[in-house]
Amino acid sequence: MIYTTFGIPATADSYHAVADRDQLLTLLQQHRTTAPPLFILGGGSNVIFSSHYHGTVIHLENKGIHLIGHDPENGDLLVQAAAGENWDSFVRHCIDNHWHGAENLAAIPGTVGAAPVQNVGAYGTEAKDIIHSVLAIDTVTGQERTFTNDECRFGYRDSIFKNQLKGRYIVWAVTFRLHPRFTPDLRYKGLADALEASGLNNPTARQMADLVTTVRWNKLPRPEETGSAGSFFKNPVVPAAQYLQLKQQYPGLVAHPAGDNYKLAAGWLIEQAGWKGRSLGHCGVYHKQALVLVNLGGCTGSEVVALADAITADIQSKFGVTLEKEAIIL
Ligand SMILES: Cc1cc2nc3c(=O)[nH]c(=O)nc-3n(C[C@H](O)[C@H](O)[C@H](O)COP(=O)(O)OP(=O)(O)OC[C@H]3O[C@@H](n4cnc5c(N)ncnc54)[C@H](O)[C@@H]3O)c2cc1C
């Protein structure tokens, strides 16, 4: 069985599917005495095991989605979901129950537990916009800790769980702040354009999530058809002076302001450098979106690394911009 969306077979010293908190605590206790490297696996949609993993893999499969409270001041709903829930199923469950706010994040592959770790985002919304708090388990002490939204220190595809506390906590459940009324979030122009083209004037939450799903799969490879880890690189953030210089040289450069800096579209840089549709061995650059590396069939971990390194070096030499991987390569 392959547990990652890139579809590269890999092995580990030990693998445990965990659906129960006591089982997790027992495993962590055993782990403390031997202390091999530990990797927490969700849906495997942002990780590539490039070779044998010399350590323990804990695959979270706990389930449950519950309305746990209302905010009397503004009527917001607090909904708690287990880390092992599939993210899209969670979004759909919320829509079915008239709990709104997650519609633009429909169809992102992976689990609820990874959403705060990665601060997943799409079409103008990020997980941080709807996360109220995160219930996590300390891998060292086995104690539970609740992180408020602020304490998660969310950033672009980033959180405290990837930085200061990397590897220390396992997200066990996430509480979301959702709304009883649906208001479409059309800040992302591509989505607003797609809505206009669809002819829907007053979309329901379900229609909006369906539209998001259609827009998404028009550009990205469906995991069940083509192996990938989604966006392979992060969009690089550069100082305004560097952006202005590049813009002068490349008037078509796609970028968005990010505070005092600019976030460049990594896909545009990669496409401009001529990589779109190219391949090295069995690993390719997706023909519809240059930010995505794909498994062309029988791809190996070292082929992914070789292609990613070749692209990174080329972008550095052509544009003076350093690409950082969004996907995790082990
Ligand atoms: C086709 C495709 C499209 C994608 N589109 C988007 C997109 O639009 N926006 C976006 O943000 N991402 C996107 N992604 C990336 C991916 O969906 C997200 O990063 C997602 O959150 C990964 O979830 P996962 O459960 O698969 O995590 P995994 O890949 O299993 O793990 C990712 C990281 O999170 C950690 N982790 C996972 N679960 C837990 C837990 N419970 N506790 C602690 N750490 C944990 C892992 O250790 C690892 O470091 C896409 C991926 C694919 C394949």
The ligand as a Tripos MOL2 file, in Angstrom:
@<TRIPOS>MOLECULE
LIG
   53    58     1     0     0
SMALL
NO_CHARGES

@<TRIPOS>ATOM
      1 C1         -3.0080   17.8190   -6.1910 C.3       1 LIG1
      2 C2         -2.6730   18.5670   -4.9410 C.ar      1 LIG1
      3 C3         -3.1740   19.8470   -4.7420 C.ar      1 LIG1
      4 C4         -2.8620   20.5690   -3.5890 C.ar      1 LIG1
      5 N1         -3.3840   21.8300   -3.4350 N.ar      1 LIG1
      6 C5         -3.0850   22.5440   -2.3240 C.ar      1 LIG1
      7 C6         -3.6430   23.8460   -2.1230 C.ar      1 LIG1
      8 O1         -4.4030   24.3610   -2.9240 O.2       1 LIG1
      9 N2         -3.3070   24.5050   -0.9980 N.ar      1 LIG1
     10 C7         -2.4750   23.9760   -0.0500 C.ar      1 LIG1
     11 O2         -2.2220   24.6240    0.9580 O.2       1 LIG1
     12 N3         -1.9500   22.7440   -0.2050 N.ar      1 LIG1
     13 C8         -2.2330   22.0110   -1.3030 C.ar      1 LIG1
     14 N4         -1.7010   20.7720   -1.4830 N.ar      1 LIG1
     15 C9         -0.7760   20.2420   -0.4690 C.3       1 LIG1
     16 C10        -1.4740   19.3770    0.5930 C.3       1 LIG1
     17 O3         -2.7810   19.0880    0.2040 O.3       1 LIG1
     18 C11        -1.4900   20.0770    1.9460 C.3       1 LIG1
     19 O4         -0.1790   20.4110    2.3710 O.3       1 LIG1
     20 C12        -2.1470   19.2100    3.0330 C.3       1 LIG1
     21 O5         -2.3750   19.9620    4.1910 O.3       1 LIG1
     22 C13        -1.3310   17.9950    3.3880 C.3       1 LIG1
     23 O6         -2.1360   17.1770    4.1980 O.3       1 LIG1
     24 P1         -1.7560   15.6880    4.4960 P.3       1 LIG1
     25 O7         -2.7080   15.1930    5.5240 O.co2     1 LIG1
     26 O8         -1.6890   14.9260    3.2450 O.co2     1 LIG1
     27 O9         -0.3110   15.8690    5.1580 O.3       1 LIG1
     28 P2          0.9940   14.9820    4.9210 P.3       1 LIG1
     29 O10         1.4740   15.1680    3.5400 O.co2     1 LIG1
     30 O11         0.7690   13.6000    5.3980 O.co2     1 LIG1
     31 O12         1.9870   15.7280    5.9450 O.3       1 LIG1
     32 C14         2.3800   17.0570    5.6710 C.3       1 LIG1
     33 C15         3.1290   17.6030    6.9120 C.3       1 LIG1
     34 O13         2.2190   17.7630    7.9910 O.3       1 LIG1
     35 C16         2.6350   16.9560    9.0970 C.3       1 LIG1
     36 N5          1.4270   16.4120    9.7080 N.ar      1 LIG1
     37 C17         0.4170   15.7780    9.0720 C.ar      1 LIG1
     38 N6         -0.5540   15.4780    9.9490 N.ar      1 LIG1
     39 C18        -0.1200   15.9110   11.1650 C.ar      1 LIG1
     40 C19        -0.6580   15.8700   12.4770 C.ar      1 LIG1
     41 N7         -1.8630   15.3710   12.7270 N.pl3     1 LIG1
     42 N8          0.0730   16.3930   13.4950 N.ar      1 LIG1
     43 C20         1.3060   16.9310   13.2650 C.ar      1 LIG1
     44 N9          1.8680   16.9900   12.0510 N.ar      1 LIG1
     45 C21         1.1520   16.4830   11.0140 C.ar      1 LIG1
     46 C22         3.5370   15.8880    8.5180 C.3       1 LIG1
     47 O14         4.4310   15.3770    9.5060 O.3       1 LIG1
     48 C23         4.2250   16.6740    7.4300 C.3       1 LIG1
     49 O15         5.2400   17.4660    7.9970 O.3       1 LIG1
     50 C24        -2.0200   20.0050   -2.6100 C.ar      1 LIG1
     51 C25        -1.5440   18.6970   -2.7760 C.ar      1 LIG1
     52 C26        -1.8730   17.9870   -3.9320 C.ar      1 LIG1
     53 C27        -1.3730   16.5790   -4.0900 C.3       1 LIG1
@<TRIPOS>BOND
     1     1     2 1
     2     2     3 ar
     3     2    52 ar
     4     3     4 ar
     5     4     5 ar
     6     4    50 ar
     7     5     6 ar
     8     6     7 ar
     9     6    13 1
    10     7     8 2
    11     7     9 ar
    12     9    10 ar
    13    10    11 2
    14    10    12 ar
    15    12    13 ar
    16    13    14 ar
    17    14    15 1
    18    14    50 ar
    19    15    16 1
    20    16    17 1
    21    16    18 1
    22    18    19 1
    23    18    20 1
    24    20    21 1
    25    20    22 1
    26    22    23 1
    27    23    24 1
    28    24    25 2
    29    24    26 1
    30    24    27 1
    31    27    28 1
    32    28    29 2
    33    28    30 1
    34    28    31 1
    35    31    32 1
    36    32    33 1
    37    33    34 1
    38    33    48 1
    39    34    35 1
    40    35    36 1
    41    35    46 1
    42    36    37 ar
    43    36    45 ar
    44    37    38 ar
    45    38    39 ar
    46    39    40 ar
    47    39    45 ar
    48    40    41 1
    49    40    42 ar
    50    42    43 ar
    51    43    44 ar
    52    44    45 ar
    53    46    47 1
    54    46    48 1
    55    48    49 1
    56    50    51 ar
    57    51    52 ar
    58    52    53 1
@<TRIPOS>SUBSTRUCTURE
     1 LIG1         1 GROUP 0 **** ****
